[in-house]
Amino acid sequence: METEKRVELVKQVGEEIITEAELRELFETKSRPVAYDGFEPSGRMHIAQGILRAINVNKMIKAGAKFKMLVADWHSWANNKLGGDLDKIHTAGDYMLEVWKAAGMDTGKIEFVRSSDLLKNESYWKTTMQVARNSTVKRVVRCAQIMGRKESESLSASQILYPCMQTADIFELKCDITQLGMDQRKVNMLAREIGLKLGFWKPVVVSHHMLMGLGKPASGAMDAVEKAIEMKMSKSRPDTAIFMDDSEKEIRRKISKAYCPEKQVEENPVMEYCKYIIFEKFPALEVQRPPKFGGDMSIGSYEELVKLYKSGKLHPMDLKNAVAEHINQLVEPVRKRFEKNARARKLLAEVRSFEVTR
């Protein structure tokens, strides 16, 4: 594939790319640069982690990246997820892999690496210590966003170590591209700043969009990254997120309650579902409504949807019903896998029994 086509695919993933020029140079000098994403096993998976992540990872693979997925079990442990129970964290990691197999992620072309295996290498802790030695406590605390924390929170010593470990992950995995969410931006920038100083390299940062939760957006003075973190869907607020094992009834209930102001496109989570998921997976958004309300509609692009919605020709409830129908179709294969596969069914039952902790 030509360099420009590869770059364009990555631009579909990255809300921000640092830098596009470096990405282009990387594709011109490496046939298969290494890209990675990582996840904390911390409970049930919502559609931003499931469907949206599958869309983004598949595009990176199509662009020619060799993709590595870090199962960040020790990071989850350090961050006290699932009560700091490492066995539960491992179970949650296995569950997430089962979800991705059914969600359309090209798992056969991905190398899955557990952090518990990665840190067995002597070099891992040496790299982590090098990062720590070359970073101030103040700078590391500013990276608290990557753990879903605020700088003002009282952090445990393990949470102080976490950003140093995540920075080390990049170099231990030999990653040319960090393809994580906007909430991970600060630690990726730390890696860029100290990489050459430590004898490594400066990774290209591809930060993908963070899907909004279904509730009313946050207000107040925040920078763009802080606002994205505050507004993102979260498993700690279950009514703001569609989970990959939700029933059709639950999906319809949650979306019917979603914040979706009439004629407003910006900061509208239902419109976000259309832009980042539905038009990526379906050729059109099919809207069903009675003839007295204008009849059925087939909307072929997000741009067309924006015009219709802004003009008031599409009512919020009709939009919600259509979005719920399409999201349910995407979640259905996952539900079926967990119904029919005994191992997957057991994992889901265990994960559902876990108490989610921040």
C-alpha positions in Angstrom: 0.0 0.0 0.0 1.2 3.5 -0.8 2.5 5.6 2.1 -0.3 8.2 1.7 -3.0 5.6 1.8 -1.5 4.1 5.0 -1.3 7.6 6.6 -4.9 8.3 5.7 -6.0 5.1 7.4 -4.2 6.0 10.6 -5.7 9.5 10.4 -9.1 7.9 10.5 -8.0 6.4 13.9 -6.1 9.3 15.4 -8.0 12.3 16.7 -4.5 13.6 17.2 -1.2 12.4 15.7 2.2 13.5 17.0 3.5 13.9 14.4 2.1 13.2 11.0 5.4 13.9 9.4 7.1 11.3 11.6 4.4 8.8 10.9 4.9 9.3 7.1 8.7 8.8 7.5 8.1 5.7 9.6 5.9 4.1 6.9 8.6 5.0 4.3 11.4 3.4 6.2 9.6 0.4 7.8 7.3 -2.0 6.0 5.6 -3.1 9.3 6.1 -0.7 12.2 5.0 -2.0 15.6 1.9 -0.3 17.1 0.3 -1.1 20.4 -2.7 -0.5 22.6 -3.2 -1.7 26.1 -6.1 -2.3 28.5 -6.6 -2.7 32.2 -8.8 -5.8 32.9 -11.2 -4.2 35.3 -14.7 -5.7 34.7 -17.3 -6.0 32.0 -16.4 -4.4 28.6 -18.4 -1.5 27.1 -18.7 -0.8 23.4 -15.9 1.8 23.4 -13.5 -0.9 24.5 -15.2 -3.6 22.4 -16.6 -2.4 19.1 -14.8 0.9 18.7 -11.4 -0.6 19.7 -11.9 -3.4 17.1 -12.6 -0.8 14.4 -9.4 1.2 15.3 -7.1 -1.8 15.7 -8.3 -3.3 12.4 -7.5 -0.1 10.6 -4.0 0.0 12.0 -3.5 -3.6 10.9 -4.8 -2.7 7.4 -2.4 0.2 7.3 0.4 -2.3 7.7 1.2 -2.1 11.4 2.3 -5.1 13.4 -0.1 -4.8 16.3 0.6 -5.7 19.9 -2.2 -5.6 22.6 -0.9 -5.3 26.1 -3.1 -7.1 28.7 -2.1 -4.7 31.5 -2.9 -7.0 34.4 -0.1 -5.7 36.8 -1.1 -2.1 35.9 -4.7 -3.0 36.9 -3.4 -4.5 40.1 -1.3 -1.4 40.8 -4.4 0.8 40.2 -6.5 -1.3 42.7 -9.0 -2.4 40.0 -11.3 -5.2 41.1 -10.2 -4.6 44.7 -6.6 -5.4 43.8 -7.3 -9.1 43.4 -4.9 -10.3 40.7 -6.7 -13.6 40.1 -9.9 -11.6 39.3 -7.9 -9.3 37.1 -6.6 -12.3 35.1 -10.1 -13.6 34.7 -11.3 -10.3 33.5 -8.5 -10.2 30.9 -9.5 -13.6 29.6 -13.1 -12.4 29.3 -12.0 -9.4 27.3 -10.2 -11.6 24.8 -13.4 -13.6 24.3 -15.4 -10.5 23.6 -13.0 -9.3 20.9 -13.1 -12.6 19.1 -16.8 -12.1 18.6 -16.7 -8.3 18.1 -14.9 -8.4 14.8 -11.4 -7.6 15.9 -8.8 -9.4 13.7 -7.3 -11.2 16.7 -5.4 -13.7 14.5 -3.1 -10.8 13.4 -2.5 -9.4 16.9 0.1 -10.4 19.4 -1.4 -10.4 22.9 1.1 -9.8 25.7 0.4 -9.9 29.4 2.3 -7.3 31.5 2.9 -10.1 34.1 4.9 -11.9 31.4 6.7 -8.8 30.1 8.0 -7.8 33.5 9.7 -11.1 34.0 12.4 -9.7 31.7 15.3 -8.1 33.7 15.4 -5.3 31.2 11.8 -4.3 32.0 12.6 -3.2 35.5 15.8 -1.6 34.4 13.9 0.5 31.8 11.2 1.3 34.4 13.9 2.5 36.8 15.5 4.6 34.0 12.2 6.3 33.4 11.7 6.9 37.1 15.2 8.3 37.5 14.7 10.8 34.6 11.2 11.9 35.7 10.1 14.2 38.6 7.4 13.1 41.0 5.4 16.2 39.9 5.6 15.1 36.3 4.6 11.5 37.1 1.6 12.7 39.2 0.5 14.8 36.2 0.2 11.5 34.3 -2.5 10.3 36.8 -5.1 10.8 34.0 -3.9 7.6 32.4 -5.3 5.7 35.4 -8.6 7.5 35.5 -7.3 9.6 38.4 -6.9 13.3 39.1 -3.7 15.0 40.1 -5.5 16.2 43.3 -6.2 12.6 44.4 -4.2 10.9 47.1 -2.2 8.3 45.1 -0.7 5.1 46.4 3.0 4.3 45.8 2.0 1.7 43.2 0.0 4.4 41.3 3.1 6.6 41.3 5.0 3.7 39.7 2.3 3.0 37.1 3.2 5.8 34.6 6.9 4.7 34.8 5.8 1.1 34.0 3.6 2.2 31.1 6.4 4.3 29.6 8.7 1.3 29.9 6.0 -0.9 28.2 6.5 1.2 25.0 10.2 0.5 24.7 10.1 -3.1 26.0 7.4 -3.9 23.4 9.6 -2.1 20.8 6.7 0.0 19.7 7.1 2.6 17.0 3.5 3.8 17.4 1.4 4.2 20.6 -2.2 3.9 19.6 -4.1 4.7 22.7 -6.9 7.0 23.8 -6.6 10.7 24.4 -6.6 10.0 28.1 -3.2 8.3 27.7 -1.6 11.3 26.0 0.5 12.6 28.9 2.4 9.3 29.4 3.0 9.0 25.6 4.4 12.5 25.5 6.7 11.5 28.4 7.9 8.6 26.4 8.6 10.9 23.4 10.5 13.4 25.6 12.8 10.9 27.4 13.1 8.1 24.8 16.2 9.4 23.0 17.7 10.4 26.3 17.5 6.8 27.5 19.0 5.4 24.3 15.7 4.4 22.8 13.6 6.3 20.2 10.7 8.8 20.0 7.4 6.9 19.4 4.7 8.4 17.1 1.6 9.1 19.2 -1.8 8.2 17.6 -4.5 9.2 20.1 -7.9 7.9 19.3 -11.2 9.6 20.2 -12.9 8.6 23.5 -16.5 7.8 23.1 -18.9 9.8 25.2 -21.0 8.3 28.0 -24.7 8.5 27.5 -25.3 11.1 30.2 -25.3 14.9 30.0 -21.8 16.2 29.2 -19.6 17.7 31.9 -19.5 21.4 32.4 -16.9 23.8 33.8 -13.5 25.0 32.8 -11.4 22.1 31.6 -8.9 21.5 28.8 -9.9 19.3 25.9 -8.2 16.1 27.3 -9.7 16.7 30.8 -13.2 17.2 29.3 -12.9 14.0 27.2 -11.9 12.0 30.3 -14.8 13.5 32.3 -17.3 12.8 29.5 -16.2 9.3 28.5 -18.3 6.3 29.2 -17.4 4.4 32.3 -18.2 1.0 33.8 -18.4 2.8 37.2 -21.5 4.6 35.9 -23.3 1.6 34.2 -26.3 3.6 32.9 -23.9 5.8 30.8 -22.4 2.8 29.0 -23.6 0.0 26.7 -21.9 -3.2 27.7 -20.9 -5.9 25.2 -23.1 -8.4 27.0 -26.2 -6.1 27.5 -29.5 -7.5 26.5 -31.6 -5.9 23.7 -33.9 -4.6 26.4 -31.1 -3.0 28.3 -29.6 -1.4 25.2 -32.9 0.1 24.2 -33.6 1.4 27.8 -30.2 3.0 28.1 -30.3 4.7 24.7 -33.9 5.9 25.3 -32.7 7.7 28.4 -29.5 9.1 26.7 -28.8 12.8 26.5 -29.8 13.8 23.0 -31.0 17.4 22.6 -33.1 18.3 19.6 -31.1 19.8 16.6 -27.8 19.7 18.6 -25.0 17.7 17.1 -22.0 18.7 19.3 -21.6 16.9 22.6 -24.5 14.6 21.7 -23.6 11.0 22.6 -26.2 9.4 20.4 -24.8 11.3 17.4 -21.3 10.1 18.5 -22.4 6.5 18.3 -23.5 7.2 14.7 -20.2 8.9 13.7 -17.7 6.5 15.3 -19.5 3.2 15.3 -22.6 2.9 13.1 -21.3 4.5 9.9 -18.1 2.5 10.4 -20.0 -0.8 10.5 -23.1 -0.2 8.3 -23.6 1.3 4.8 -26.5 3.4 6.1 -28.5 4.3 9.2 -32.0 2.8 8.8 -34.7 4.8 10.6 -38.1 3.3 10.9 -41.1 5.6 11.7 -44.8 5.7 10.9 -45.9 7.4 7.6 -47.6 10.2 9.6 -44.2 11.2 10.9 -42.5 11.1 7.5 -42.0 7.3 7.0 -38.8 5.3 6.9 -35.5 6.9 6.1 -32.2 5.5 4.9 -29.4 7.9 5.8 -26.2 7.1 3.8 -23.6 9.2 5.6 -22.8 11.0 8.8 -22.8 14.3 6.9 -26.3 13.6 5.7 -27.4 12.7 9.2 -26.0 16.0 10.6 -28.0 18.1 8.1 -31.2 16.2 8.8 -30.8 16.4 12.6 -29.8 20.0 12.7 -32.8 20.9 10.5 -35.2 19.1 12.8 -36.3 16.7 10.1 -35.2 13.8 12.4 -36.7 13.7 15.9 -34.4 12.6 18.8 -36.6 9.6 19.7 -36.5 8.4 16.1 -32.7 8.7 16.1 -32.5 6.9 19.4 -34.6 4.0 18.2 -32.5 3.6 15.1 -29.3 3.7 17.0 -30.5 1.2 19.5 -31.5 -1.2 16.7 -28.0 -0.9 15.0 -26.0 -1.2 18.3 -28.1 -4.3 19.3 -27.2 -5.9 15.9 -23.5 -5.3 16.7 -23.7 -6.7 20.2 -25.7 -9.8 19.2 -22.8 -11.9 18.0 -21.0 -11.3 21.4 -24.1 -12.3 23.3 -24.4 -15.5 21.2 -20.7 -16.4 21.8 -21.3 -16.1 25.6 -24.4 -18.2 25.3 -22.9 -21.0 23.2 -19.3 -21.2 24.3 -19.0 -22.9 27.8 -15.6 -21.2 28.6 -16.8 -17.8 27.6 -20.1 -18.3 29.5 -18.2 -19.2 32.7 -15.9 -16.2 32.4 -18.8 -13.8 31.9 -20.6 -15.2 35.0 -17.4 -14.7 37.1 -16.8 -11.2 35.8 -20.4 -10.2 36.4 -20.0 -11.3 40.1 -17.0 -9.1 40.6 -17.4 -5.8 42.4 -16.0 -3.0 40.2 -13.7 -0.6 42.1 -12.1 2.6 40.8 
